């Protein structure tokens, strides 16, 4: 019977009824299961939504409480005295201002205007140091040779800020401002320049006077002997050409003090300048001889077509050669006066530069730029400043090499 039923694909009425009953019951079970799962999922979603709503409410409450209890956030900085720069300095009379910065207020404002690239913007974290204050910090250090600690206390800033500002100021002057103020006259201006030089210095066809100036430095450990000059102390050489108005037309800085001025000249850019078109123009004839523009030099330099030097044997009193030497030496006083005024204005050059040689070169060039600005704006150099330079020359202590001082070099450039 069972075998026959399996082999028979046709179900009888009773079996078919049982089949559909079982199918319906199975479907009902599946439907109830799906409904139960959907109900459970709905409850889970409701619980999660409630948790999210509760979390959002909690976050809003925390944020509201934080806003009620919060204070304005700021970066803490060590409190510093600001009275000298911000309270006292604005009320200085002009003479006191000049004693501190070695220039008057109008020149100071001009220097600020040409250093506009040093300006910094305020941020959310701190207030920027104003441009005027940044320039004042650098000028004060150049004018007084004060240590970074002293400058920091006077201006209410950190020592690191003093060094950063000082280095940036000197680099801006050298890289951006120097080409505008330290240059030979243009060809179109040369004739008037020669006329003014002859009127002031008393020597015809003179463009400027050439000489070298030794500036005391701390020599580097490995090359200290190279910087030991013939005067018995360590120096770097400033080779310069000032004109009749004490403005530097050319500067070359960085040669070790052991070198001779003529060697420094030969390695400089000046031989190329003398051979250029500028010194080939504006020639004048004296007693049948054509004389072009010349630089006035001393016996240390070679005699060239465009560089005059004294006769080595001038002859007797009243001779033409002696008269020539007198005129040339008198005209060359402009270079001695220019160096004196430079060191009188910027005492950092006169008291000895306790910095690395690369920084020294930048500082010296920056001082020459500032010197030219002062001369161009007729900012006078006080006599007592010059007297101090001459007095200090007689009683100046010598700086020792770095390795003998424990490497104690002032930072700042």
C-alpha positions as CSV (number, residue, x, y, z in Angstrom):
1,X,0.0,0.0,0.0
2,X,2.8,2.4,1.0
3,X,4.8,1.5,-2.0
4,X,1.9,2.0,-4.3
5,X,1.2,5.4,-2.8
6,X,4.7,6.6,-3.3
7,X,4.8,5.4,-6.9
8,X,1.4,7.0,-7.6
9,X,1.8,10.8,-8.3
10,X,-1.9,11.4,-7.9
11,X,-3.0,12.0,-4.4
12,X,-6.4,11.1,-3.1
13,X,-8.7,13.7,-1.7
14,X,-7.8,13.0,1.9
15,X,-4.1,13.3,1.3
16,X,-4.5,16.5,-0.6
17,X,-6.5,18.0,2.1
18,X,-3.8,17.1,4.7
19,X,-1.1,18.6,2.5
20,X,-2.8,21.9,2.2
21,X,-3.5,22.0,5.9
22,X,0.1,21.5,6.7
23,X,1.2,24.1,4.2
24,X,-1.2,26.7,5.6
25,X,0.0,25.9,9.1
26,X,3.6,26.3,8.1
27,X,2.9,29.6,6.4
28,X,1.1,30.8,9.5
29,X,4.1,30.0,11.6
30,X,6.4,31.9,9.2
31,X,4.1,34.9,9.2
32,X,4.0,35.0,13.0
33,X,7.8,34.7,13.1
34,X,8.2,37.6,10.7
35,X,5.8,39.7,12.7
36,X,7.7,38.9,15.9
37,X,11.0,39.8,14.3
38,X,9.5,43.1,13.0
39,X,8.2,43.8,16.5
40,X,11.5,43.1,18.1
41,X,13.3,45.3,15.5
42,X,10.9,48.1,16.0
43,X,11.5,48.0,19.7
44,X,15.2,48.0,19.2
45,X,14.9,51.0,16.8
46,X,12.8,52.8,19.4
47,X,15.4,52.1,22.1
48,X,18.2,53.3,19.9
49,X,16.4,56.4,18.9
50,X,15.6,57.1,22.5
51,X,19.3,56.7,23.4
52,X,20.3,59.0,20.5
53,X,17.8,61.6,21.6
54,X,19.0,61.3,25.2
55,X,22.6,61.7,24.0
56,X,21.8,64.7,21.9
57,X,19.9,66.3,24.9
58,X,22.9,65.5,27.1
59,X,25.3,67.1,24.6
60,X,23.2,70.2,24.3
61,X,23.1,70.5,28.1
62,X,26.9,70.0,28.4
63,X,27.5,72.6,25.6
64,X,25.2,75.1,27.3
65,X,26.9,74.6,30.6
66,X,30.3,75.0,29.0
67,X,29.2,78.3,27.4
68,X,27.9,79.5,30.7
69,X,31.1,78.6,32.6
70,X,33.7,79.3,29.9
71,X,36.2,82.1,29.9
72,X,38.0,83.7,26.9
73,X,40.9,81.5,26.0
74,X,44.4,83.0,25.4
75,X,48.0,82.0,25.3
76,X,49.8,82.6,28.5
77,X,52.9,84.8,28.2
78,X,55.3,85.8,30.8
79,X,54.4,89.3,32.0
80,X,57.0,91.8,31.0
81,X,57.7,95.4,31.8
82,X,56.6,97.6,28.9
83,X,56.9,101.0,30.6
84,X,60.1,102.2,28.9
85,X,59.0,101.8,25.3
86,X,55.3,102.3,25.6
87,X,55.1,104.9,28.4
88,X,58.5,106.7,28.6
89,X,59.8,106.7,25.0
90,X,56.9,108.6,23.4
91,X,57.6,111.5,25.7
92,X,61.3,111.7,25.1
93,X,62.5,115.0,23.7
94,X,64.2,114.9,20.3
95,X,67.7,115.0,21.8
96,X,67.1,112.1,24.1
97,X,65.5,110.1,21.3
98,X,68.6,110.8,19.2
99,X,70.9,109.7,22.0
100,X,69.1,106.3,22.2
101,X,68.6,105.6,18.5
102,X,71.3,107.8,16.8
103,X,68.8,109.3,14.5
104,X,65.8,111.7,14.8
105,X,62.1,110.8,14.7
106,X,61.6,111.8,11.1
107,X,64.4,109.5,10.0
108,X,63.0,106.8,12.2
109,X,59.6,107.0,10.5
110,X,61.3,106.9,7.1
111,X,63.2,103.7,8.1
112,X,59.9,102.2,9.3
113,X,58.3,103.0,5.9
114,X,61.0,101.3,3.9
115,X,60.8,98.2,6.2
116,X,57.0,97.6,5.6
117,X,57.7,94.0,4.7
118,X,58.5,93.3,8.4
119,X,55.0,94.0,9.5
120,X,53.1,91.0,11.0
121,X,49.4,90.5,11.4
122,X,47.6,89.6,14.6
123,X,46.5,86.0,15.1
124,X,43.9,84.2,17.2
125,X,46.6,83.2,19.6
126,X,48.5,86.4,20.2
127,X,49.0,90.0,19.2
128,X,51.8,90.7,16.8
129,X,54.7,93.1,17.7
130,X,54.0,96.4,15.9
131,X,56.2,97.3,13.0
132,X,57.4,100.5,14.7
133,X,58.4,98.5,17.8
134,X,60.3,95.9,15.7
135,X,62.3,98.6,14.0
136,X,63.0,100.4,17.3
137,X,64.3,97.1,18.8
138,X,66.8,96.6,16.0
139,X,67.9,100.2,15.9
140,X,68.4,100.4,19.6
141,X,70.7,97.4,19.5
142,X,72.7,98.8,16.6
143,X,73.0,102.2,18.2
144,X,73.9,101.1,21.7
145,X,75.4,97.6,21.3
146,X,73.2,96.5,24.2
147,X,72.8,92.8,25.0
148,X,69.7,91.0,23.9
149,X,68.7,90.6,27.6
150,X,68.8,94.4,28.1
151,X,66.8,95.1,24.9
152,X,64.3,92.4,25.8
153,X,63.6,94.0,29.2
154,X,63.4,97.5,27.8
155,X,60.9,96.6,25.1
156,X,58.9,94.0,27.0
157,X,59.6,91.1,24.6
158,X,61.5,87.8,24.9
159,X,65.2,87.5,24.1
160,X,64.4,85.1,21.2
161,X,62.1,87.8,19.8
162,X,64.9,90.4,20.0
163,X,67.3,88.1,18.1
164,X,64.8,87.2,15.4
165,X,63.7,90.8,14.9
166,X,67.3,92.0,14.8
167,X,68.4,89.4,12.3
168,X,65.3,90.0,10.1
169,X,65.8,93.8,10.1
170,X,69.5,93.6,9.0
171,X,68.6,91.1,6.3
172,X,65.8,93.3,5.0
173,X,68.2,96.3,4.8
174,X,70.8,94.3,3.0
175,X,68.6,92.3,0.6
176,X,66.0,94.9,-0.2
177,X,67.1,98.4,0.7
178,X,70.9,98.3,0.0
179,X,70.6,98.5,-3.8
180,X,68.7,101.8,-3.5
181,X,71.1,103.6,-1.2
182,X,74.6,102.1,-1.7
183,X,75.5,102.6,-5.4
184,X,77.6,104.7,-7.7
185,X,76.0,107.6,-9.4
186,X,74.1,107.0,-12.7
187,X,75.9,108.1,-15.9
188,X,73.4,110.9,-16.3
189,X,74.2,112.2,-12.8
190,X,78.0,111.7,-13.0
191,X,78.9,115.2,-14.2
192,X,77.0,116.9,-11.4
193,X,78.5,114.4,-8.9
194,X,82.0,115.3,-10.1
195,X,81.3,119.0,-9.8
196,X,80.1,118.7,-6.2
197,X,83.0,116.5,-5.2
198,X,85.5,119.0,-6.6
199,X,83.7,121.9,-4.8
200,X,83.7,120.1,-1.4
201,X,86.9,118.1,-1.5
202,X,89.0,120.3,-3.7
203,X,90.0,117.6,-6.1
204,X,88.8,117.5,-9.8
205,X,87.3,114.4,-11.4
206,X,87.0,112.6,-8.0
207,X,84.1,110.2,-7.6
208,X,85.0,109.1,-4.1
209,X,87.8,108.0,-1.8
210,X,88.8,104.4,-1.3
211,X,90.1,102.9,2.0
212,X,89.7,100.0,4.3
213,X,88.5,100.1,7.9
214,X,89.2,97.4,10.5
215,X,86.2,96.4,12.7
216,X,86.9,94.3,15.8
217,X,85.4,90.8,15.9
218,X,85.7,87.5,17.7
219,X,87.6,85.3,15.3
220,X,86.4,81.8,14.6
221,X,88.3,79.0,16.4
222,X,89.8,77.4,13.3
223,X,90.9,80.6,11.6
224,X,91.7,83.0,14.3
225,X,95.2,83.8,12.9
226,X,93.6,84.9,9.7
227,X,91.8,87.7,11.5
228,X,94.8,89.0,13.5
229,X,95.6,92.3,11.9
230,X,98.8,94.3,11.8
231,X,97.6,96.5,14.7
232,X,97.6,93.5,17.0
233,X,93.9,92.6,17.4
234,X,91.3,90.6,15.6
235,X,89.2,92.3,12.9
236,X,87.3,92.0,9.6
237,X,87.8,94.6,6.9
238,X,85.2,97.0,5.5
239,X,86.5,98.2,2.1
240,X,84.4,101.3,1.1
241,X,84.1,104.2,-1.3
242,X,82.3,107.2,0.3
243,X,81.7,110.4,-1.7
244,X,82.0,114.1,-0.7
245,X,78.7,113.8,1.4
246,X,80.0,110.8,3.4
247,X,77.6,108.5,1.6
248,X,79.0,105.0,0.7
249,X,79.0,104.3,-3.0
250,X,80.4,100.8,-2.6
251,X,81.1,98.5,0.3
252,X,82.9,95.2,0.6
253,X,82.7,93.4,4.0
254,X,84.1,90.2,5.3
255,X,87.8,89.9,4.4
256,X,89.9,88.7,7.4
257,X,91.9,91.4,9.1
258,X,95.3,89.8,8.2
259,X,94.7,90.7,4.5
260,X,96.2,93.8,3.0
261,X,93.9,96.4,1.6
262,X,95.2,96.0,-1.9
263,X,94.5,92.2,-1.8
264,X,91.0,92.9,-0.6
265,X,90.6,95.4,-3.5
266,X,91.8,93.0,-6.1
267,X,89.3,90.3,-4.9
268,X,86.4,92.8,-4.8
269,X,84.0,94.0,-7.6
270,X,85.8,97.4,-7.8
271,X,88.3,96.5,-10.5
272,X,85.4,95.6,-12.8
273,X,83.6,98.8,-11.9
274,X,86.7,100.9,-12.7
275,X,87.0,99.2,-16.1
276,X,83.3,99.8,-16.9
277,X,81.5,102.5,-18.9
278,X,80.9,104.8,-15.9
279,X,84.6,105.7,-15.4
280,X,85.2,106.0,-19.2
281,X,82.7,108.9,-19.5
282,X,83.0,112.6,-18.5
283,X,86.7,112.9,-19.2
284,X,88.3,116.3,-19.0
285,X,91.5,117.7,-20.4
286,X,94.1,119.2,-18.0
287,X,97.2,120.7,-19.7
288,X,96.7,118.5,-22.8
289,X,96.0,115.3,-20.8
290,X,92.6,113.7,-20.8
291,X,91.6,112.6,-17.2
292,X,88.5,110.5,-16.6
293,X,86.7,110.0,-13.3
294,X,88.9,108.6,-10.6
295,X,88.9,107.1,-7.1
296,X,91.3,108.6,-4.5
297,X,93.4,106.1,-2.7
298,X,96.5,105.9,-0.5
299,X,99.8,104.1,-0.9
300,X,98.3,100.7,0.0
301,X,96.5,100.5,-3.4
302,X,97.9,100.1,-6.9
303,X,98.1,103.1,-9.2
304,X,95.6,102.7,-12.1
305,X,94.1,104.8,-14.8
306,X,91.0,105.5,-12.7
307,X,92.6,105.3,-9.3
308,X,94.9,108.1,-8.0
309,X,97.4,107.7,-5.2
310,X,100.1,110.0,-3.7
311,X,103.6,110.2,-5.2
312,X,105.9,108.0,-3.1
313,X,108.6,110.7,-3.1
314,X,106.8,114.1,-3.2
315,X,109.9,116.2,-3.4
316,X,110.7,119.5,-1.7
317,X,108.3,121.9,-0.2
318,X,106.4,123.8,-2.9
319,X,107.0,121.3,-5.6
320,X,104.1,120.3,-7.8
321,X,104.2,116.7,-6.5
322,X,104.0,117.7,-2.9
323,X,101.1,120.1,-3.7
324,X,99.4,117.2,-5.5
325,X,99.9,114.9,-2.5
326,X,98.5,117.6,-0.2
327,X,95.4,118.0,-2.3
328,X,94.8,114.3,-2.6
329,X,95.3,113.6,1.1
330,X,93.0,116.5,2.0
331,X,90.3,115.2,-0.4
332,X,90.7,111.7,1.1
333,X,89.6,112.9,4.5
334,X,86.0,112.2,3.4
335,X,86.6,108.4,3.8
336,X,88.1,108.9,7.3
337,X,85.2,111.1,8.3
338,X,82.7,108.6,6.8
339,X,84.1,105.7,8.8
340,X,84.1,107.9,11.9
341,X,80.5,108.9,11.5
342,X,79.5,105.3,10.8
343,X,81.0,104.0,14.0
344,X,79.7,107.0,16.0
345,X,76.2,106.3,14.9
346,X,76.2,102.6,15.4
347,X,78.3,101.7,18.4
348,X,77.8,98.0,17.8
349,X,80.6,98.4,15.2
350,X,82.9,100.2,17.6
351,X,82.6,98.1,20.7
352,X,83.5,94.8,19.0
353,X,81.1,92.4,17.3
354,X,80.8,89.3,19.4
355,X,78.9,87.4,16.7
356,X,79.7,84.8,14.1
357,X,81.5,86.2,11.0
358,X,78.6,85.7,8.6
359,X,76.3,87.7,10.9
360,X,78.9,90.4,11.3
361,X,79.0,90.9,7.5
362,X,75.3,91.4,7.4
363,X,75.2,93.8,10.3
364,X,78.0,96.0,8.9
365,X,76.3,96.2,5.6
366,X,73.0,97.1,7.3
367,X,74.7,99.9,9.2
368,X,76.2,101.3,6.0
369,X,72.7,101.4,4.5
370,X,71.3,103.2,7.6
371,X,74.3,105.6,7.5
372,X,73.5,106.5,3.9
373,X,69.8,107.1,4.8
374,X,70.8,109.4,7.6
375,X,73.2,111.3,5.4
376,X,70.7,111.6,2.6
377,X,68.1,113.0,5.0
378,X,70.6,115.4,6.5
379,X,70.3,113.7,9.9
380,X,73.4,115.1,11.6
381,X,76.0,113.2,13.5
382,X,76.6,114.8,16.9
383,X,80.1,116.0,17.8
384,X,80.0,114.2,21.2
385,X,79.3,110.9,19.4
386,X,82.5,111.4,17.3
387,X,84.5,112.4,20.4
388,X,83.3,109.2,22.2
389,X,84.6,107.1,19.3
390,X,88.0,108.7,19.5
391,X,88.2,108.3,23.2
392,X,87.1,104.7,23.1
393,X,89.8,103.9,20.5
394,X,92.5,104.6,23.1
395,X,90.9,102.5,25.9
396,X,89.3,99.6,24.0
397,X,89.7,96.1,25.4
398,X,90.6,93.4,22.8
399,X,88.2,90.6,22.1
400,X,89.8,87.1,22.4
401,X,89.1,84.2,20.1
402,X,86.0,82.1,20.6
403,X,87.8,79.0,21.7
404,X,89.5,81.0,24.5
405,X,86.2,82.4,25.7
406,X,84.4,79.1,25.8
407,X,82.6,79.8,22.6
408,X,80.6,82.6,24.3
409,X,79.2,84.3,21.3
410,X,76.2,86.5,21.6
411,X,73.3,85.4,19.5
412,X,71.3,87.7,17.4
413,X,72.0,87.3,13.8
